[in-house]
């Protein structure tokens, strides 16, 4: 009778071990799926943040480029005015000098 009792306890322990093993396998499957879903969620979040950051940087770069273009255009206009004034002040003098350089070459 003691042997039957011992065998029953062994069978009970084996059933309990099988149940624990099944639960562990099931949990492992669930963890794998959960991990994949979490990784996908994190990837999606980082991509959204990266796209937002790229858009912000792109806007800032465009603003800086427009400011630089405006500054270059302003400087060009100033230089053009200075060139016009210099030509206006000295144009006749330059024409006469060139004329004499060409004519007096002999």
URPE-V661631 format. One line per field, one symbol per residue. ss: DSSP state (h for helix, s for strand, l for the rest). phi: phi as a letter, one per 20 degrees, with the letter a starting at -180 (. if undefined). psi: psi as a letter, one per 40 degrees, with the letter a starting at -180 (. if undefined). Layout:
ss: ???
phi: ???
psi: ???
//
This chain:
ss: lhhhhhhhhhhhhhhhhhhhhhhhhhhhhhhhhhhhhhhhhhhhhhhhhhhhhhhhhhhhhhhhhhhhhhhhhhhhhhhhhhhhhhhhhhhhhhhhhhhhhhhlll
phi: .fffffffffffffffffffffffffffffffffffffffffgffffffffffffffffffffffffffffffffffffffffffffffcgfffffffgffffefg
psi: dddddddddddddddddddddddddddddddddddddddddddddddddddddddddddddddddddddddddddddddddddddddddedddddddddddddfd.
//
